[in-house]
Amino acid sequence: MGSDSMSLGRGDLRSYLGGFQGRPANTYSNVLKSLKVFFRDFLGRPELVASFRFPHVPVKPKILSFTTEDLRVFYDELGDSLAEGLFLVYATSGLRRNEVLGLRGRNVDSGLRMIVPEGSSRTKSTYVTFYNEEASELLKEIIPVDSGARIFPVTENYFRKRYIRIRAKTGIHVTPQMLREWFCSEMGRLGVPDRYVDAFCGRVPASVLAKHYTDFSPENLKEIYDKASLKVLS
């Protein structure tokens, strides 16, 4: 683009960006995003990039590659109560993989079937979520007496090894992230509004309605969760 930044014009930028035509839209968008930040924040010349627009990136609809019946087949192949409990918490809580693996006894109220994950960040808020009756039966056997002990004292390889074996045997492709996606899809199918599904999954509210006019109290969230009557195995 030339060594003297002050001599650059829109034509130079247009020529440079032209080299990314035909590439994936996300690639072009990432390059343009970097240029906008560079010229605006570092060179103080935002006018050069102000007229450049990001390409439209169509949203591909999510299509799950497995059915609920596939989940039942997968579950039947797990082989031990710890793996089964882990699977059901992934599928019925909406939590991320590491959030589930990091759960400790103090994070779970077994009477309410409520989970209060530890930690949050600027982009990943933490609400409460729940697990269903199917998971509850297994967790009664698994939850440690020591409230500071991990409920699932394993690494991600514990589930991955089983996944590889079960996929080779059944052809069913299921990962913790896919179980989280199934949870979102199934709760929506059961009539749970998106803003509550987002709360169960620990996502920051996206709409004005969700941010300012929605009751995210544990009592209200439990009522909504239980009304959905989420099932995996029956």
N, C-alpha and C positions, 0 to 999 in steps of 0.2 A: 504493500500500500504506500510505499515511499518512506524515506527517512525523516522528512520534515512534516510533522503532524499538522502544522499550521497551513501547509499548502494543499492538504487533502480537501477534496470536494465530494459532493454526493455521487458524482460520476465515478470516482475512484471506488467508493464503497459499493456502488451498484455493480461495478465490474468484479470486485472481489466476491460479493455474495452470489454473483452469477455462476461462479465456479461450483456452487453447491446446489444449483438447479438440477433436478432429477434425482437428488439424494432424498432419503426419507425426510418427511416434513419435520420430524422431531430434531433431526440433525441440523437442518436450516434454522429452526427456532432457537436451538441452543447456541449456535454461532451468533445469531442476531442479538440474543439476550446478552451475551458477553460484550459485543460491540457497544450496545446501548449503555451498559454500565461503564465501560472503559471511556467512551467519549463524554458521557455525562459527568461521571464522578472524578475521573483522573485528568482529562484534558480540558474540562469545562467548556465543551462544545456540543451541547445536547442538540442544537439545531441541525447538525449534520445527520443525525439518526432519527430525528423525531418523525419524519415522514415514512419511514420503513415500517411495514406492517407484518405481524406474524402470520404465517399461513394457517388456514383452518385445518385442524387435525380432527378428523372424524372419530367419534367415540365408538369403539367396537362393543356391541352388546356382549355381556358375559354369558357364556353358555357352559354350564357345568358338564364335565366329561364323564360323570358317573351319576347313578340314581341312588335313591335312598335304599333300595334293595341291595345295590352294590355295597353300601356301607355296612349293611347287616352281614353280608358274606365276608367282607374284610374283617369285621369285628370277630366273627366266629373263628378266624384263623389266628388271632393274636396270642392266645394260649396261656395267659396268666393275668391275675387280677390287677396288677400294677399297670400293665400295658392297656388293659381294658378301661381302667379308670382314667388313664391319661387320654385315651381316645375319646371317651365320652365327655370329658371336660373340654377338650378341644372343640368338639362338635356342638356342645350345648351352652357354652359360656360366651363365645365370641372373642375370647382373649387371644392375644398373639402368642406364638410358640414360646418365646422366652419368658413372657409373663406367667404362663402356666408352669413352666419348669421352675420358676423362682418362687412359686407359692409356698408359704409356710403355714403351720397350723394356725397362727394368729390371724391369718388373712381370711379364714373361713368360719362362717357361722353355720354349723351343720343344721341347727334347728330351723333356720330360715332358708337354708341352701344358698346362702349369699357369700359372694367373694368380694373382698375389698383389696384390689391389687396394690402393691407398694410402689411408690415413685410416680412421678409425672414429669412432663417437660413442656416447653413452650408449644410444641406441636402435637403432643400426645397427652391429652388430659386423662385423668383417671376417675371414672365414676364407679358405681358398684355394678356387679353383674351377678348372675345366678347360674345354677346348673339344675338339670331336671331330676326327676325322681329316679330314673334309670341310673344316673351317675351317683345319686345319693346313696344307693344301696352299696355300691362298691367303695365309696369314700369312707363310709362308716368303718370299714376294715382297714383302710389305708392311712387316714389322718393320724399323725403321731401324737402321743400324749404330750410331748415337749412342744409347746407353742412356737418355739423358735426353730424347730427342725423343719426341713423341707418335706413337703408332702410327696413329691416325686424326686427322690434322691438319685437321679440319673442324668446323663447328658443327652443331647439331641440325637446322638448316634444310637441310643437305645431304641427309639422309634424308627429311625431310618433303616436300621438293619432288618427290622421286622417288615417294614414297608417294601424293601427290596425283595425279600423272600416271598411275601404275599403277592406282590405284583407279578413275580416270575411264575407263581403257581396259578393265579386267577386272572391275570391280565388287568386287574383293577388298579388304577393310578390314584392314590389318595395321599396327601401330605397334610401337615398341620395347617398350612396356609389355605389349602383347599377346603379343609373342614371349617375354617373361619368363614370362607366364602359361602359354603353350604349353609352355615348358620344364618348369615345375612339373608340369603335367598329364601330359606325356609321360613324365617320369621316374617319376612315380607309377604310370603304366600299365605301365612296364617293371619294376616291382617294387622301386624304391628307397624305403626307409622315409622318412617325412616329415621326421624329424630331420636326415637327411643332405641332403635337398632344401633344407631351411631353411639348412643350412650353406653349400651351394653358392651360395645366394641372399644370403648375408650376414645372415641373420636371427638374432636372439637366441634361443637354445634356450628352448622353452616348457615342457617337462616335466622332472620330476625325473630321469627316465631319460636325457634328452638332456643335462642340465646336469652330472650327476655320474657317469654310468655309461657314457658313450659315447666311443669313441676318435675324435677329430676330427683325428688326425695327418694330414699331407699324404699319407703312404704309404697309410693306410687309406682316405682319401677318394678317392685315385686308383684304388685297386682297385675300389671301389664304383662309381665313375663309369664306368670301362672295362667292367666287367661288364654294365652296362646297355646298352652298345653303341647309344647314341643316334644316330639318323640323321635327316637332314632331306631330303636329295635322293635317297635310294635306299631 
